[in-house]
């Protein structure tokens, strides 16, 4: 059989119907595309902009200028909240805190504990200074240098007493004559005068008189400690100030230009910071995460100093390597950042925080 295919030709009107159908589809596609295409007319080129519902304001138009329900500027509110979170102060420099204030009376116990701690270290320093006098009389320079390090290191454990005793403290430190050192200056006494004499080769017996005066000044300090007043904010900031001063004055060698025992002094200062922190821990407990942050960095610093101690002594500054200096500076930066939170965490006064959104200003 034949497999030929048979095609049916469209009728007279069949081709026209098909053509009209195709034309309708094209017109419909053009119309839909025009409706969906975004208009670029802004009214200046004669075009007609699409119209929305008449007389209906856009609820999102413009920008809010004030905190809802208050007269507080929205921009100022945002800035104050950021300042509160980052620095604990408002734009006027006033402290603000979300924590309930601590009664100032609760600082009496920590301060009393510190005074007992200070009394013990003063007693030790008096004994050390007397032992230094014995070695000076015996004429042993190496022994006298070690005795000076022991006495001065024990004295630096006081830490939190600086600035509390005025001229007496300056005489003990040997800074009463100012930063310029002159053997003829009557203010050049105390630990610094002895350091200068020992490490610059001065006759040991010529230093005995300064040692006797040092012992007498230490006895005066011991008598003054019970009556000294330390307010709450001052005590709360001590830890930060001690570490900051040690980094600037001791680790730079500025305060120990002859012995270079900045590491010894800083280790003793760190011990005093740890003591202050321990007395404040009951007040810090449960108030944000300040306690944990401070403890973490103090432990790191303590471990660093333990690793630096060799044969029972700390190396001098010029014996430290660059990696040790860099590690120390990094840990100090962390400790200072943590200790900076202590005063605001232990605030004793109430400060007005920025208003809450929706509240009254």
C-alpha positions in Angstrom: 0.0 0.0 0.0 1.0 3.5 -0.6 2.2 5.5 2.5 1.6 8.8 1.0 0.3 11.5 3.5 -2.8 13.5 2.6 -2.8 17.2 3.7 -6.1 19.0 4.1 -6.0 22.5 2.8 -7.6 25.2 4.9 -10.9 26.5 3.8 -11.4 30.0 2.5 -12.0 31.5 5.9 -9.7 29.2 7.9 -6.4 31.1 7.0 -8.0 34.5 7.8 -9.1 33.2 11.2 -5.6 32.0 12.0 -4.1 35.4 11.0 -6.5 37.4 13.1 -5.7 35.2 16.1 -2.0 35.8 15.8 -2.5 39.5 15.4 -4.7 39.6 18.6 -1.9 37.8 20.6 0.7 40.4 19.4 -1.5 43.4 20.4 -2.2 41.8 23.8 1.5 41.3 24.5 2.3 44.9 23.6 -0.4 46.2 25.9 0.7 44.0 28.9 4.3 45.1 28.4 3.4 48.7 28.4 1.4 48.3 31.6 4.2 46.5 33.4 7.1 48.7 32.2 8.2 51.3 34.9 7.5 54.9 33.9 10.5 57.3 33.6 8.3 60.3 33.3 8.7 63.0 36.0 6.1 65.3 34.5 8.6 67.5 32.7 8.6 65.7 29.4 4.9 65.9 28.8 4.3 62.3 30.0 1.5 61.4 32.4 2.7 60.0 35.8 0.8 57.1 37.2 -1.8 58.1 39.7 -2.3 56.6 43.1 -5.1 57.0 45.5 -6.1 60.7 45.8 -5.4 62.6 49.0 -3.7 59.7 50.9 -0.4 60.7 52.7 2.5 58.3 52.8 2.8 57.2 56.4 6.6 56.5 55.9 7.3 59.8 54.2 10.0 62.1 55.8 12.1 61.3 58.8 11.3 61.2 62.5 13.0 64.1 64.3 12.1 63.4 67.9 11.8 60.3 70.1 8.1 59.3 70.1 6.3 60.7 73.0 9.2 63.1 74.1 10.8 66.3 73.1 14.2 64.6 72.8 15.9 64.9 69.5 16.1 61.5 67.8 19.7 62.1 66.7 20.7 63.1 70.2 19.0 60.1 71.6 21.0 57.8 69.4 24.2 59.5 70.2 23.5 59.3 74.0 22.7 55.6 73.8 25.9 54.9 71.9 27.8 57.0 74.5 26.2 55.1 77.3 27.1 51.8 75.9 30.7 52.7 75.0 31.8 55.1 77.7 29.2 55.2 80.4 28.7 59.0 79.9 26.2 61.2 78.2 27.0 64.1 75.8 27.6 66.5 78.7 30.3 64.2 80.0 28.1 63.1 82.9 28.3 59.5 84.1 25.2 57.4 83.4 24.5 53.8 84.4 21.7 51.3 84.3 23.1 49.7 87.5 21.6 50.4 90.9 24.1 52.6 92.8 26.1 51.0 95.7 25.9 52.8 99.0 29.3 54.5 99.7 29.3 52.8 103.2 29.9 49.4 101.6 33.4 50.6 100.6 34.4 50.9 104.3 35.3 47.2 104.6 37.4 47.0 101.4 39.3 50.1 102.4 39.8 48.7 105.9 41.2 45.5 104.4 43.6 47.4 102.2 44.9 49.4 105.2 45.6 46.2 107.0 47.4 44.9 103.9 49.4 48.2 103.6 50.4 48.1 107.3 51.9 44.6 106.8 54.0 45.7 103.9 55.2 48.9 105.6 56.4 46.7 108.5 58.3 44.5 106.1 59.8 47.5 104.4 61.0 49.0 107.7 62.8 45.8 108.4 64.3 45.7 104.9 65.5 49.3 105.2 67.2 48.6 108.5 68.9 45.5 106.9 70.1 47.7 104.1 71.8 50.0 106.7 73.6 47.0 108.1 74.9 46.0 104.7 75.9 49.6 103.9 78.0 49.7 107.0 79.6 46.3 106.1 80.8 47.8 102.8 79.3 45.2 100.3 78.0 46.9 97.2 76.5 43.8 95.6 74.9 43.0 98.9 73.6 46.6 99.3 72.1 46.6 95.8 70.2 43.4 96.6 69.1 44.8 99.9 67.9 48.0 98.2 65.9 45.9 95.7 64.3 44.0 98.5 63.3 47.1 100.4 62.1 49.0 97.4 60.2 46.1 96.0 58.4 45.6 99.3 57.6 49.3 99.4 56.1 49.2 95.9 53.6 46.6 97.1 51.7 49.5 98.8 50.6 50.7 95.3 47.2 52.1 96.3 48.7 54.6 98.8 50.2 57.0 96.3 48.9 60.5 96.4 47.5 60.0 99.9 50.4 61.2 102.0 51.6 64.3 100.2 55.2 65.4 101.0 55.9 62.3 103.1 55.3 60.1 100.1 57.5 62.3 97.9 60.3 62.0 100.4 60.0 58.2 100.5 60.0 58.0 96.7 62.8 60.6 96.4 60.8 62.8 94.0 60.3 65.8 96.3 63.0 67.7 94.4 61.2 67.2 91.1 62.2 65.2 88.0 65.7 66.7 87.8 68.3 64.9 89.9 70.9 66.8 91.7 73.0 65.5 94.6 73.0 69.0 96.2 69.2 69.1 96.1 67.8 68.7 99.7 64.7 67.0 98.2 66.8 64.3 96.6 66.3 61.7 99.3 64.5 58.4 99.9 64.7 55.3 97.7 65.9 57.2 94.7 68.8 58.8 96.4 70.0 55.4 97.6 69.5 53.9 94.1 71.6 56.7 92.6 74.4 56.2 95.1 74.5 52.4 94.8 74.5 52.2 91.0 76.8 55.2 90.4 79.7 54.0 92.7 79.2 56.5 95.6 80.9 55.5 98.9 78.5 53.2 100.7 79.1 54.9 104.1 78.0 58.2 102.6 74.6 56.7 102.0 74.0 55.6 105.6 72.4 58.9 106.6 69.8 58.6 103.8 69.0 55.1 104.9 68.4 56.3 108.5 66.1 59.0 107.2 64.3 56.4 105.0 63.6 54.3 108.1 62.2 57.3 110.0 59.9 58.3 107.1 58.6 54.7 106.9 57.8 54.8 110.6 55.9 58.0 110.0 54.0 56.4 107.1 53.0 53.5 109.3 51.5 55.9 111.8 49.6 57.8 109.2 47.9 54.9 107.4 45.1 54.3 110.0 43.8 57.9 109.7 44.0 58.4 106.0 40.6 58.7 104.2 40.0 57.0 100.8 36.7 57.8 99.2 34.8 55.2 97.2 35.5 56.5 93.7 39.2 57.0 94.4 39.5 53.5 95.7 37.6 52.0 92.7 40.0 53.7 90.3 43.2 52.7 92.0 43.8 49.5 90.2 43.7 51.2 86.8 45.9 54.0 87.9 48.6 51.8 89.4 49.0 49.7 86.3 48.9 52.7 84.1 51.6 54.5 86.1 53.7 51.3 86.3 53.6 51.0 82.5 54.6 54.6 82.0 57.1 55.2 84.8 58.6 51.8 85.6 58.6 49.8 82.4 60.0 52.8 80.6 62.8 53.0 83.1 62.0 56.6 83.9 61.6 56.0 87.7 64.5 53.5 87.9 67.2 55.2 85.7 70.1 53.5 87.5 69.0 50.1 88.7 66.7 49.4 85.7 64.5 47.4 88.1 61.2 48.4 86.4 60.1 44.8 86.1 60.6 44.2 89.9 58.6 47.3 90.7 55.8 46.5 88.2 55.4 43.0 89.7 55.0 44.5 93.1 52.5 47.1 91.8 50.6 44.3 90.2 50.4 42.5 93.6 48.8 45.7 95.0 46.3 45.8 92.2 45.4 42.2 92.9 44.9 43.0 96.5 42.6 46.0 95.7 40.6 43.8 93.3 40.2 41.0 95.9 38.8 43.5 98.4 36.3 44.8 95.8 35.2 41.4 94.5 32.2 41.1 96.8 30.9 44.5 95.4 31.6 43.5 91.8 29.9 40.1 92.0 26.8 39.9 89.9 27.2 43.4 88.3 27.7 42.8 84.6 30.9 40.9 83.6 33.5 43.3 85.1 34.7 40.9 87.7 35.4 38.1 85.2 37.1 40.4 82.7 39.5 41.9 85.4 40.3 38.5 86.9 41.1 37.1 83.5 43.7 39.8 82.6 45.2 39.9 86.1 45.7 36.2 85.9 47.4 36.5 82.6 49.7 39.2 83.9 50.5 37.2 87.0 51.5 34.2 84.9 53.6 36.3 82.6 55.6 37.7 85.6 56.0 34.2 87.0 57.5 33.1 83.7 60.0 36.0 83.7 61.3 35.3 87.2 64.7 33.6 87.0 66.6 32.1 89.9 64.4 34.0 92.3 64.9 37.4 90.7 63.3 39.5 87.9 65.6 40.5 85.1 66.4 44.2 84.6 64.7 46.1 81.8 67.7 45.8 79.5 67.7 42.0 80.0 64.2 41.6 78.7 63.8 40.6 75.1 61.5 42.3 72.6 58.9 39.5 72.5 58.6 39.7 76.3 58.1 43.5 76.1 55.4 43.0 73.4 53.6 40.4 75.4 53.7 42.6 78.5 52.3 45.6 76.6 49.5 43.4 75.1 48.5 42.1 78.5 48.7 45.5 80.1 46.4 46.9 77.4 43.8 44.2 78.2 44.1 44.7 81.9 43.7 48.5 81.6 40.6 48.0 79.4 39.1 45.7 82.0 40.0 47.8 85.0 38.5 50.9 83.4 35.1 49.3 83.9 35.4 49.0 87.6 34.5 52.6 88.7 31.3 52.7 86.6 30.4 49.2 87.8 30.8 50.3 91.4 29.1 53.7 91.0 27.7 55.1 94.2 25.5 57.8 92.6 22.4 57.7 90.5 22.7 59.2 87.0 19.9 59.8 84.6 20.0 57.6 81.5 18.6 58.6 78.1 14.8 58.4 78.0 13.3 55.1 76.7 11.5 55.3 73.4 7.9 55.9 74.0 8.6 57.3 77.5 8.5 60.9 78.7 11.7 62.9 78.3 
